[in-house]
Amino acid sequence: MTEPQVWTLIGVFAAGMFGTLTLMSTMFLRTMQNGFEGVRIEMRNEFASVRTESGSEFAGVRTEIRAMHASIISIAMSARSTATSSVSTAADRRGALRGSAQAISSSAITIFFMCMSAWICSGRCCRRSSPAGTTCQLTPKRSLHQPHASASGTADSAFQ
């Protein structure tokens, strides 16, 4: 073989090698692309099913949250109306307590003076032998609020 023939064989062999390498890499790339495409399609299907499942689950959760929100709103409105009524009720209670404290104080003072009058009266003029309805004062004090009966049976007040 002559030198030009050897170079020709080397060229053909190199071209065959590059062709084979190109063919193999092309086939490898196509196989990989098909594999990746299959994985991609499978992943899309899985994600779509997960998206569908999660969408239905989130719809259920959303429904539950809306129900709880409505419940919380109704509780808040109830609490607000209760708080409003309890504020007015508390104010009413304070007013009632203030009024009842004044009444208790007034009645305690009245009872105190009645007991003092009875104690004073028991030693001076009110005897067991006294007829019922006898007063201990020589000139009875007339109340502005409670008129006293006169001897004639008509009610006299301090203003008369």
Disulfide bonds with the S-S distance in Angstrom:
Cys121-Cys126 2.08
Cys121-Cys136 1.27
Cys126-Cys136 2.35
